[in-house]
Amino acid sequence: MAFRNILDGAASFCAALVTLAVCGLPAWFTVVAVRAEVAPPWAYAAAAGLALIGIILTIAFFRKAFAGVAPTRQRRR
């Protein structure tokens, strides 16, 4: 039973890292594109929204990882 919680926590940790990469990298490259004047300045709003959603999801997955909860569940099994 405890090993399942360890695996669930590891899965949540991996989900947090994937979420950070999926949301963080496009937001970062959008900021770089605006600074290089390739993208319009209003793209900062889209980058900020994506970064905010990514931060919220990453924190949620890290909390689940430290509690030993699977990424698709709300409570432990």
PDB file of N, CA, C and O in Angstrom:
ATOM      1  N   MET A   1       0.825  -1.192   0.000  1.00  0.00           N
ATOM      2  CA  MET A   1       0.000   0.000   0.000  1.00  0.00           C
ATOM      3  C   MET A   1       0.870   1.258   0.000  1.00  0.00           C
ATOM      4  O   MET A   1       0.565   2.223  -0.701  1.00  0.00           O
ATOM      5  N   ALA A   2       1.942   1.252   0.774  1.00  0.00           N
ATOM      6  CA  ALA A   2       2.812   2.424   0.832  1.00  0.00           C
ATOM      7  C   ALA A   2       3.575   2.599  -0.476  1.00  0.00           C
ATOM      8  O   ALA A   2       3.851   3.724  -0.894  1.00  0.00           O
ATOM      9  N   PHE A   3       3.913   1.489  -1.118  1.00  0.00           N
ATOM     10  CA  PHE A   3       4.640   1.578  -2.383  1.00  0.00           C
ATOM     11  C   PHE A   3       3.770   2.219  -3.455  1.00  0.00           C
ATOM     12  O   PHE A   3       4.274   2.945  -4.312  1.00  0.00           O
ATOM     13  N   ARG A   4       2.481   1.958  -3.414  1.00  0.00           N
ATOM     14  CA  ARG A   4       1.561   2.573  -4.375  1.00  0.00           C
ATOM     15  C   ARG A   4       1.547   4.091  -4.186  1.00  0.00           C
ATOM     16  O   ARG A   4       1.504   4.842  -5.160  1.00  0.00           O
ATOM     17  N   ASN A   5       1.583   4.536  -2.928  1.00  0.00           N
ATOM     18  CA  ASN A   5       1.607   5.981  -2.667  1.00  0.00           C
ATOM     19  C   ASN A   5       2.905   6.614  -3.158  1.00  0.00           C
ATOM     20  O   ASN A   5       2.904   7.751  -3.630  1.00  0.00           O
ATOM     21  N   ILE A   6       4.005   5.882  -3.049  1.00  0.00           N
ATOM     22  CA  ILE A   6       5.279   6.394  -3.560  1.00  0.00           C
ATOM     23  C   ILE A   6       5.216   6.533  -5.080  1.00  0.00           C
ATOM     24  O   ILE A   6       5.667   7.532  -5.640  1.00  0.00           O
ATOM     25  N   LEU A   7       4.653   5.525  -5.738  1.00  0.00           N
ATOM     26  CA  LEU A   7       4.522   5.596  -7.199  1.00  0.00           C
ATOM     27  C   LEU A   7       3.559   6.702  -7.623  1.00  0.00           C
ATOM     28  O   LEU A   7       3.800   7.397  -8.610  1.00  0.00           O
ATOM     29  N   ASP A   8       2.468   6.863  -6.872  1.00  0.00           N
ATOM     30  CA  ASP A   8       1.531   7.946  -7.177  1.00  0.00           C
ATOM     31  C   ASP A   8       2.197   9.307  -6.999  1.00  0.00           C
ATOM     32  O   ASP A   8       1.987  10.217  -7.802  1.00  0.00           O
ATOM     33  N   GLY A   9       2.995   9.443  -5.950  1.00  0.00           N
ATOM     34  CA  GLY A   9       3.719  10.692  -5.739  1.00  0.00           C
ATOM     35  C   GLY A   9       4.724  10.956  -6.845  1.00  0.00           C
ATOM     36  O   GLY A   9       4.887  12.094  -7.287  1.00  0.00           O
ATOM     37  N   ALA A  10       5.401   9.899  -7.293  1.00  0.00           N
ATOM     38  CA  ALA A  10       6.356  10.052  -8.396  1.00  0.00           C
ATOM     39  C   ALA A  10       5.638  10.450  -9.685  1.00  0.00           C
ATOM     40  O   ALA A  10       6.147  11.261 -10.460  1.00  0.00           O
ATOM     41  N   ALA A  11       4.465   9.882  -9.908  1.00  0.00           N
ATOM     42  CA  ALA A  11       3.691  10.251 -11.097  1.00  0.00           C
ATOM     43  C   ALA A  11       3.255  11.714 -11.026  1.00  0.00           C
ATOM     44  O   ALA A  11       3.287  12.422 -12.033  1.00  0.00           O
ATOM     45  N   SER A  12       2.852  12.164  -9.850  1.00  0.00           N
ATOM     46  CA  SER A  12       2.470  13.569  -9.694  1.00  0.00           C
ATOM     47  C   SER A  12       3.669  14.488  -9.869  1.00  0.00           C
ATOM     48  O   SER A  12       3.544  15.575 -10.432  1.00  0.00           O
ATOM     49  N   PHE A  13       4.835  14.054  -9.387  1.00  0.00           N
ATOM     50  CA  PHE A  13       6.051  14.849  -9.560  1.00  0.00           C
ATOM     51  C   PHE A  13       6.397  14.978 -11.043  1.00  0.00           C
ATOM     52  O   PHE A  13       6.755  16.059 -11.510  1.00  0.00           O
ATOM     53  N   CYS A  14       6.288  13.880 -11.774  1.00  0.00           N
ATOM     54  CA  CYS A  14       6.540  13.919 -13.224  1.00  0.00           C
ATOM     55  C   CYS A  14       5.518  14.805 -13.927  1.00  0.00           C
ATOM     56  O   CYS A  14       5.862  15.534 -14.858  1.00  0.00           O
ATOM     57  N   ALA A  15       4.260  14.743 -13.485  1.00  0.00           N
ATOM     58  CA  ALA A  15       3.228  15.599 -14.073  1.00  0.00           C
ATOM     59  C   ALA A  15       3.537  17.070 -13.814  1.00  0.00           C
ATOM     60  O   ALA A  15       3.287  17.916 -14.673  1.00  0.00           O
ATOM     61  N   ALA A  16       4.078  17.379 -12.634  1.00  0.00           N
ATOM     62  CA  ALA A  16       4.450  18.762 -12.328  1.00  0.00           C
ATOM     63  C   ALA A  16       5.577  19.233 -13.242  1.00  0.00           C
ATOM     64  O   ALA A  16       5.548  20.361 -13.735  1.00  0.00           O
ATOM     65  N   LEU A  17       6.560  18.381 -13.468  1.00  0.00           N
ATOM     66  CA  LEU A  17       7.671  18.758 -14.347  1.00  0.00           C
ATOM     67  C   LEU A  17       7.211  18.940 -15.790  1.00  0.00           C
ATOM     68  O   LEU A  17       7.650  19.865 -16.473  1.00  0.00           O
ATOM     69  N   VAL A  18       6.331  18.062 -16.250  1.00  0.00           N
ATOM     70  CA  VAL A  18       5.807  18.178 -17.616  1.00  0.00           C
ATOM     71  C   VAL A  18       4.978  19.453 -17.757  1.00  0.00           C
ATOM     72  O   VAL A  18       5.087  20.161 -18.758  1.00  0.00           O
ATOM     73  N   THR A  19       4.150  19.745 -16.755  1.00  0.00           N
ATOM     74  CA  THR A  19       3.343  20.962 -16.789  1.00  0.00           C
ATOM     75  C   THR A  19       4.226  22.202 -16.810  1.00  0.00           C
ATOM     76  O   THR A  19       3.954  23.159 -17.535  1.00  0.00           O
ATOM     77  N   LEU A  20       5.279  22.173 -16.013  1.00  0.00           N
ATOM     78  CA  LEU A  20       6.210  23.300 -15.991  1.00  0.00           C
ATOM     79  C   LEU A  20       6.853  23.505 -17.360  1.00  0.00           C
ATOM     80  O   LEU A  20       7.013  24.640 -17.809  1.00  0.00           O
ATOM     81  N   ALA A  21       7.217  22.421 -18.018  1.00  0.00           N
ATOM     82  CA  ALA A  21       7.839  22.521 -19.340  1.00  0.00           C
ATOM     83  C   ALA A  21       6.832  22.953 -20.404  1.00  0.00           C
ATOM     84  O   ALA A  21       7.139  23.793 -21.250  1.00  0.00           O
ATOM     85  N   VAL A  22       5.635  22.380 -20.360  1.00  0.00           N
ATOM     86  CA  VAL A  22       4.627  22.671 -21.387  1.00  0.00           C
ATOM     87  C   VAL A  22       4.139  24.116 -21.294  1.00  0.00           C
ATOM     88  O   VAL A  22       3.867  24.743 -22.318  1.00  0.00           O
ATOM     89  N   CYS A  23       4.027  24.640 -20.095  1.00  0.00           N
ATOM     90  CA  CYS A  23       3.549  26.018 -19.942  1.00  0.00           C
ATOM     91  C   CYS A  23       4.685  27.035 -19.852  1.00  0.00           C
ATOM     92  O   CYS A  23       4.541  28.169 -20.307  1.00  0.00           O
ATOM     93  N   GLY A  24       5.797  26.639 -19.276  1.00  0.00           N
ATOM     94  CA  GLY A  24       6.888  27.587 -19.059  1.00  0.00           C
ATOM     95  C   GLY A  24       7.671  27.928 -20.310  1.00  0.00           C
ATOM     96  O   GLY A  24       7.982  29.094 -20.554  1.00  0.00           O
ATOM     97  N   LEU A  25       7.990  26.925 -21.100  1.00  0.00           N
ATOM     98  CA  LEU A  25       8.798  27.179 -22.301  1.00  0.00           C
ATOM     99  C   LEU A  25       8.098  28.080 -23.318  1.00  0.00           C
ATOM    100  O   LEU A  25       8.719  29.025 -23.803  1.00  0.00           O
ATOM    101  N   PRO A  26       6.824  27.827 -23.665  1.00  0.00           N
ATOM    102  CA  PRO A  26       6.176  28.753 -24.605  1.00  0.00           C
ATOM    103  C   PRO A  26       6.045  30.173 -24.047  1.00  0.00           C
ATOM    104  O   PRO A  26       6.167  31.148 -24.788  1.00  0.00           O
ATOM    105  N   ALA A  27       5.797  30.285 -22.742  1.00  0.00           N
ATOM    106  CA  ALA A  27       5.704  31.621 -22.148  1.00  0.00           C
ATOM    107  C   ALA A  27       7.051  32.336 -22.231  1.00  0.00           C
ATOM    108  O   ALA A  27       7.111  33.522 -22.556  1.00  0.00           O
ATOM    109  N   TRP A  28       8.120  31.619 -21.939  1.00  0.00           N
ATOM    110  CA  TRP A  28       9.458  32.216 -22.006  1.00  0.00           C
ATOM    111  C   TRP A  28       9.805  32.637 -23.437  1.00  0.00           C
ATOM    112  O   TRP A  28      10.309  33.739 -23.655  1.00  0.00           O
ATOM    113  N   PHE A  29       9.536  31.768 -24.403  1.00  0.00           N
ATOM    114  CA  PHE A  29       9.866  32.107 -25.784  1.00  0.00           C
ATOM    115  C   PHE A  29       8.982  33.236 -26.318  1.00  0.00           C
ATOM    116  O   PHE A  29       9.407  33.982 -27.200  1.00  0.00           O
ATOM    117  N   THR A  30       7.775  33.369 -25.803  1.00  0.00           N
ATOM    118  CA  THR A  30       6.935  34.502 -26.181  1.00  0.00           C
ATOM    119  C   THR A  30       7.543  35.802 -25.676  1.00  0.00           C
ATOM    120  O   THR A  30       7.582  36.797 -26.399  1.00  0.00           O
ATOM    121  N   VAL A  31       8.015  35.792 -24.441  1.00  0.00           N
ATOM    122  CA  VAL A  31       8.668  36.986 -23.890  1.00  0.00           C
ATOM    123  C   VAL A  31       9.922  37.328 -24.695  1.00  0.00           C
ATOM    124  O   VAL A  31      10.172  38.498 -24.984  1.00  0.00           O
ATOM    125  N   VAL A  32      10.698  36.328 -25.052  1.00  0.00           N
ATOM    126  CA  VAL A  32      11.906  36.562 -25.854  1.00  0.00           C
ATOM    127  C   VAL A  32      11.534  37.125 -27.224  1.00  0.00           C
ATOM    128  O   VAL A  32      12.218  38.010 -27.739  1.00  0.00           O
ATOM    129  N   ALA A  33      10.456  36.617 -27.812  1.00  0.00           N
ATOM    130  CA  ALA A  33      10.028  37.106 -29.123  1.00  0.00           C
ATOM    131  C   ALA A  33       9.553  38.552 -29.049  1.00  0.00           C
ATOM    132  O   ALA A  33       9.811  39.330 -29.967  1.00  0.00           O
ATOM    133  N   VAL A  34       8.866  38.923 -27.978  1.00  0.00           N
ATOM    134  CA  VAL A  34       8.422  40.313 -27.839  1.00  0.00           C
ATOM    135  C   VAL A  34       9.622  41.232 -27.643  1.00  0.00           C
ATOM    136  O   VAL A  34       9.666  42.323 -28.212  1.00  0.00           O
ATOM    137  N   ARG A  35      10.589  40.804 -26.849  1.00  0.00           N
ATOM    138  CA  ARG A  35      11.790  41.626 -26.633  1.00  0.00           C
ATOM    139  C   ARG A  35      12.599  41.791 -27.918  1.00  0.00           C
ATOM    140  O   ARG A  35      13.239  42.823 -28.117  1.00  0.00           O
ATOM    141  N   ALA A  36      12.574  40.785 -28.787  1.00  0.00           N
ATOM    142  CA  ALA A  36      13.286  40.871 -30.063  1.00  0.00           C
ATOM    143  C   ALA A  36      12.445  41.558 -31.133  1.00  0.00           C
ATOM    144  O   ALA A  36      12.864  41.653 -32.286  1.00  0.00           O
ATOM    145  N   GLU A  37      11.270  42.033 -30.761  1.00  0.00           N
ATOM    146  CA  GLU A  37      10.335  42.725 -31.648  1.00  0.00           C
ATOM    147  C   GLU A  37       9.873  41.853 -32.805  1.00  0.00           C
ATOM    148  O   GLU A  37       9.622  42.343 -33.905  1.00  0.00           O
ATOM    149  N   VAL A  38       9.765  40.563 -32.545  1.00  0.00           N
ATOM    150  CA  VAL A  38       9.214  39.637 -33.530  1.00  0.00           C
ATOM    151  C   VAL A  38       7.710  39.505 -33.313  1.00  0.00           C
ATOM    152  O   VAL A  38       6.949  39.349 -34.268  1.00  0.00           O
ATOM    153  N   ALA A  39       7.290  39.569 -32.059  1.00  0.00           N
ATOM    154  CA  ALA A  39       5.876  39.473 -31.702  1.00  0.00           C
ATOM    155  C   ALA A  39       5.400  40.839 -31.195  1.00  0.00           C
ATOM    156  O   ALA A  39       6.202  41.635 -30.706  1.00  0.00           O
ATOM    157  N   PRO A  40       4.097  41.108 -31.313  1.00  0.00           N
ATOM    158  CA  PRO A  40       3.581  42.395 -30.834  1.00  0.00           C
ATOM    159  C   PRO A  40       3.588  42.455 -29.298  1.00  0.00           C
ATOM    160  O   PRO A  40       3.602  41.417 -28.636  1.00  0.00           O
ATOM    161  N   PRO A  41       3.579  43.660 -28.739  1.00  0.00           N
ATOM    162  CA  PRO A  41       3.643  43.797 -27.274  1.00  0.00           C
ATOM    163  C   PRO A  41       2.471  43.174 -26.520  1.00  0.00           C
ATOM    164  O   PRO A  41       2.624  42.782 -25.364  1.00  0.00           O
ATOM    165  N   TRP A  42       1.295  43.077 -27.162  1.00  0.00           N
ATOM    166  CA  TRP A  42       0.164  42.482 -26.459  1.00  0.00           C
ATOM    167  C   TRP A  42       0.358  40.991 -26.211  1.00  0.00           C
ATOM    168  O   TRP A  42      -0.421  40.388 -25.473  1.00  0.00           O
ATOM    169  N   ALA A  43       1.375  40.388 -26.807  1.00  0.00           N
ATOM    170  CA  ALA A  43       1.652  38.969 -26.559  1.00  0.00           C
ATOM    171  C   ALA A  43       2.133  38.739 -25.130  1.00  0.00           C
ATOM    172  O   ALA A  43       2.109  37.610 -24.639  1.00  0.00           O
ATOM    173  N   TYR A  44       2.575  39.817 -24.455  1.00  0.00           N
ATOM    174  CA  TYR A  44       2.919  39.690 -23.034  1.00  0.00           C
ATOM    175  C   TYR A  44       1.724  39.185 -22.226  1.00  0.00           C
ATOM    176  O   TYR A  44       1.895  38.406 -21.289  1.00  0.00           O
ATOM    177  N   ALA A  45       0.516  39.625 -22.583  1.00  0.00           N
ATOM    178  CA  ALA A  45      -0.685  39.200 -21.857  1.00  0.00           C
ATOM    179  C   ALA A  45      -0.908  37.699 -22.010  1.00  0.00           C
ATOM    180  O   ALA A  45      -1.239  37.014 -21.042  1.00  0.00           O
ATOM    181  N   ALA A  46      -0.730  37.199 -23.206  1.00  0.00           N
ATOM    182  CA  ALA A  46      -0.886  35.757 -23.428  1.00  0.00           C
ATOM    183  C   ALA A  46       0.186  34.972 -22.682  1.00  0.00           C
ATOM    184  O   ALA A  46      -0.095  33.917 -22.112  1.00  0.00           O
ATOM    185  N   ALA A  47       1.411  35.484 -22.685  1.00  0.00           N
ATOM    186  CA  ALA A  47       2.498  34.808 -21.967  1.00  0.00           C
ATOM    187  C   ALA A  47       2.247  34.817 -20.466  1.00  0.00           C
ATOM    188  O   ALA A  47       2.505  33.825 -19.784  1.00  0.00           O
ATOM    189  N   ALA A  48       1.746  35.934 -19.952  1.00  0.00           N
ATOM    190  CA  ALA A  48       1.454  36.017 -18.519  1.00  0.00           C
ATOM    191  C   ALA A  48       0.325  35.067 -18.133  1.00  0.00           C
ATOM    192  O   ALA A  48       0.390  34.415 -17.091  1.00  0.00           O
ATOM    193  N   GLY A  49      -0.707  34.986 -18.967  1.00  0.00           N
ATOM    194  CA  GLY A  49      -1.804  34.055 -18.688  1.00  0.00           C
ATOM    195  C   GLY A  49      -1.350  32.612 -18.702  1.00  0.00           C
ATOM    196  O   GLY A  49      -1.718  31.831 -17.824  1.00  0.00           O
ATOM    197  N   LEU A  50      -0.557  32.256 -19.689  1.00  0.00           N
ATOM    198  CA  LEU A  50      -0.046  30.887 -19.771  1.00  0.00           C
ATOM    199  C   LEU A  50       0.876  30.576 -18.599  1.00  0.00           C
ATOM    200  O   LEU A  50       0.820  29.481 -18.038  1.00  0.00           O
ATOM    201  N   ALA A  51       1.723  31.530 -18.226  1.00  0.00           N
ATOM    202  CA  ALA A  51       2.623  31.319 -17.092  1.00  0.00           C
ATOM    203  C   ALA A  51       1.843  31.178 -15.791  1.00  0.00           C
ATOM    204  O   ALA A  51       2.195  30.351 -14.950  1.00  0.00           O
ATOM    205  N   LEU A  52       0.794  31.970 -15.612  1.00  0.00           N
ATOM    206  CA  LEU A  52      -0.018  31.891 -14.394  1.00  0.00           C
ATOM    207  C   LEU A  52      -0.715  30.539 -14.279  1.00  0.00           C
ATOM    208  O   LEU A  52      -0.720  29.926 -13.212  1.00  0.00           O
ATOM    209  N   ILE A  53      -1.297  30.081 -15.372  1.00  0.00           N
ATOM    210  CA  ILE A  53      -1.942  28.765 -15.367  1.00  0.00           C
ATOM    211  C   ILE A  53      -0.917  27.672 -15.096  1.00  0.00           C
ATOM    212  O   ILE A  53      -1.190  26.737 -14.344  1.00  0.00           O
ATOM    213  N   GLY A  54       0.250  27.784 -15.700  1.00  0.00           N
ATOM    214  CA  GLY A  54       1.306  26.801 -15.474  1.00  0.00           C
ATOM    215  C   GLY A  54       1.773  26.764 -14.035  1.00  0.00           C
ATOM    216  O   GLY A  54       2.009  25.688 -13.485  1.00  0.00           O
ATOM    217  N   ILE A  55       1.911  27.936 -13.413  1.00  0.00           N
ATOM    218  CA  ILE A  55       2.336  27.993 -12.013  1.00  0.00           C
ATOM    219  C   ILE A  55       1.294  27.357 -11.109  1.00  0.00           C
ATOM    220  O   ILE A  55       1.639  26.593 -10.208  1.00  0.00           O
ATOM    221  N   ILE A  56       0.030  27.664 -11.339  1.00  0.00           N
ATOM    222  CA  ILE A  56      -1.042  27.098 -10.513  1.00  0.00           C
ATOM    223  C   ILE A  56      -1.071  25.577 -10.638  1.00  0.00           C
ATOM    224  O   ILE A  56      -1.154  24.873  -9.632  1.00  0.00           O
ATOM    225  N   LEU A  57      -1.003  25.072 -11.860  1.00  0.00           N
ATOM    226  CA  LEU A  57      -1.030  23.618 -12.058  1.00  0.00           C
ATOM    227  C   LEU A  57       0.215  22.938 -11.496  1.00  0.00           C
ATOM    228  O   LEU A  57       0.126  21.853 -10.921  1.00  0.00           O
ATOM    229  N   THR A  58       1.366  23.568 -11.658  1.00  0.00           N
ATOM    230  CA  THR A  58       2.603  22.984 -11.137  1.00  0.00           C
ATOM    231  C   THR A  58       2.565  22.891  -9.620  1.00  0.00           C
ATOM    232  O   THR A  58       2.957  21.873  -9.051  1.00  0.00           O
ATOM    233  N   ILE A  59       2.097  23.943  -8.962  1.00  0.00           N
ATOM    234  CA  ILE A  59       1.980  23.906  -7.499  1.00  0.00           C
ATOM    235  C   ILE A  59       1.003  22.821  -7.067  1.00  0.00           C
ATOM    236  O   ILE A  59       1.257  22.109  -6.096  1.00  0.00           O
ATOM    237  N   ALA A  60      -0.112  22.690  -7.781  1.00  0.00           N
ATOM    238  CA  ALA A  60      -1.088  21.655  -7.432  1.00  0.00           C
ATOM    239  C   ALA A  60      -0.493  20.257  -7.576  1.00  0.00           C
ATOM    240  O   ALA A  60      -0.714  19.399  -6.721  1.00  0.00           O
ATOM    241  N   PHE A  61       0.255  20.025  -8.643  1.00  0.00           N
ATOM    242  CA  PHE A  61       0.871  18.707  -8.826  1.00  0.00           C
ATOM    243  C   PHE A  61       1.974  18.450  -7.805  1.00  0.00           C
ATOM    244  O   PHE A  61       2.130  17.318  -7.347  1.00  0.00           O
ATOM    245  N   PHE A  62       2.742  19.476  -7.439  1.00  0.00           N
ATOM    246  CA  PHE A  62       3.765  19.288  -6.406  1.00  0.00           C
ATOM    247  C   PHE A  62       3.123  18.967  -5.054  1.00  0.00           C
ATOM    248  O   PHE A  62       3.643  18.139  -4.306  1.00  0.00           O
ATOM    249  N   ARG A  63       2.005  19.610  -4.738  1.00  0.00           N
ATOM    250  CA  ARG A  63       1.299  19.295  -3.489  1.00  0.00           C
ATOM    251  C   ARG A  63       0.823  17.850  -3.496  1.00  0.00           C
ATOM    252  O   ARG A  63       0.926  17.155  -2.485  1.00  0.00           O
ATOM    253  N   LYS A  64       0.303  17.397  -4.628  1.00  0.00           N
ATOM    254  CA  LYS A  64      -0.121  16.006  -4.739  1.00  0.00           C
ATOM    255  C   LYS A  64       1.065  15.065  -4.630  1.00  0.00           C
ATOM    256  O   LYS A  64       0.955  13.996  -4.030  1.00  0.00           O
ATOM    257  N   ALA A  65       2.194  15.448  -5.200  1.00  0.00           N
ATOM    258  CA  ALA A  65       3.379  14.591  -5.155  1.00  0.00           C
ATOM    259  C   ALA A  65       3.843  14.392  -3.724  1.00  0.00           C
ATOM    260  O   ALA A  65       4.168  13.271  -3.332  1.00  0.00           O
ATOM    261  N   PHE A  66       3.878  15.455  -2.940  1.00  0.00           N
ATOM    262  CA  PHE A  66       4.346  15.335  -1.562  1.00  0.00           C
ATOM    263  C   PHE A  66       3.329  14.639  -0.667  1.00  0.00           C
ATOM    264  O   PHE A  66       3.688  14.124   0.392  1.00  0.00           O
ATOM    265  N   ALA A  67       2.054  14.616  -1.081  1.00  0.00           N
ATOM    266  CA  ALA A  67       1.024  13.908  -0.316  1.00  0.00           C
ATOM    267  C   ALA A  67       0.876  12.459  -0.764  1.00  0.00           C
ATOM    268  O   ALA A  67       0.191  11.681  -0.101  1.00  0.00           O
ATOM    269  N   GLY A  68       1.501  12.083  -1.871  1.00  0.00           N
ATOM    270  CA  GLY A  68       1.402  10.712  -2.364  1.00  0.00           C
ATOM    271  C   GLY A  68       0.108  10.424  -3.094  1.00  0.00           C
ATOM    272  O   GLY A  68      -0.385   9.296  -3.074  1.00  0.00           O
ATOM    273  N   VAL A  69      -0.443  11.439  -3.739  1.00  0.00           N
ATOM    274  CA  VAL A  69      -1.709  11.299  -4.459  1.00  0.00           C
ATOM    275  C   VAL A  69      -1.407  11.254  -5.952  1.00  0.00           C
ATOM    276  O   VAL A  69      -0.564  12.002  -6.446  1.00  0.00           O
ATOM    277  N   ALA A  70      -2.102  10.373  -6.666  1.00  0.00           N
ATOM    278  CA  ALA A  70      -1.930  10.274  -8.117  1.00  0.00           C
ATOM    279  C   ALA A  70      -2.412  11.565  -8.782  1.00  0.00           C
ATOM    280  O   ALA A  70      -3.282  12.245  -8.239  1.00  0.00           O
ATOM    281  N   PRO A  71      -1.861  11.911  -9.944  1.00  0.00           N
ATOM    282  CA  PRO A  71      -2.236  13.169 -10.596  1.00  0.00           C
ATOM    283  C   PRO A  71      -3.702  13.243 -11.011  1.00  0.00           C
ATOM    284  O   PRO A  71      -4.264  14.334 -11.110  1.00  0.00           O
ATOM    285  N   THR A  72      -4.323  12.092 -11.253  1.00  0.00           N
ATOM    286  CA  THR A  72      -5.718  12.097 -11.707  1.00  0.00           C
ATOM    287  C   THR A  72      -6.714  11.887 -10.575  1.00  0.00           C
ATOM    288  O   THR A  72      -7.916  11.796 -10.826  1.00  0.00           O
ATOM    289  N   ARG A  73      -6.246  11.810  -9.347  1.00  0.00           N
ATOM    290  CA  ARG A  73      -7.132  11.589  -8.200  1.00  0.00           C
ATOM    291  C   ARG A  73      -7.109  12.788  -7.263  1.00  0.00           C
ATOM    292  O   ARG A  73      -6.196  13.613  -7.299  1.00  0.00           O
ATOM    293  N   GLN A  74      -8.144  12.863  -6.419  1.00  0.00           N
ATOM    294  CA  GLN A  74      -8.211  13.941  -5.437  1.00  0.00           C
ATOM    295  C   GLN A  74      -7.722  13.487  -4.069  1.00  0.00           C
ATOM    296  O   GLN A  74      -7.246  14.297  -3.274  1.00  0.00           O
ATOM    297  N   ARG A  75      -7.841  12.183  -3.794  1.00  0.00           N
ATOM    298  CA  ARG A  75      -7.427  11.635  -2.503  1.00  0.00           C
ATOM    299  C   ARG A  75      -6.559  10.416  -2.726  1.00  0.00           C
ATOM    300  O   ARG A  75      -6.476   9.893  -3.838  1.00  0.00           O
ATOM    301  N   ARG A  76      -5.909   9.963  -1.658  1.00  0.00           N
ATOM    302  CA  ARG A  76      -5.102   8.751  -1.742  1.00  0.00           C
ATOM    303  C   ARG A  76      -5.991   7.546  -1.979  1.00  0.00           C
ATOM    304  O   ARG A  76      -7.175   7.545  -1.640  1.00  0.00           O
ATOM    305  N   ARG A  77      -5.398   6.525  -2.564  1.00  0.00           N
ATOM    306  CA  ARG A  77      -6.147   5.277  -2.771  1.00  0.00           C
ATOM    307  C   ARG A  77      -6.163   4.474  -1.505  1.00  0.00           C
ATOM    308  O   ARG A  77      -6.743   3.389  -1.469  1.00  0.00           O
TER     309      ARG A  77
END
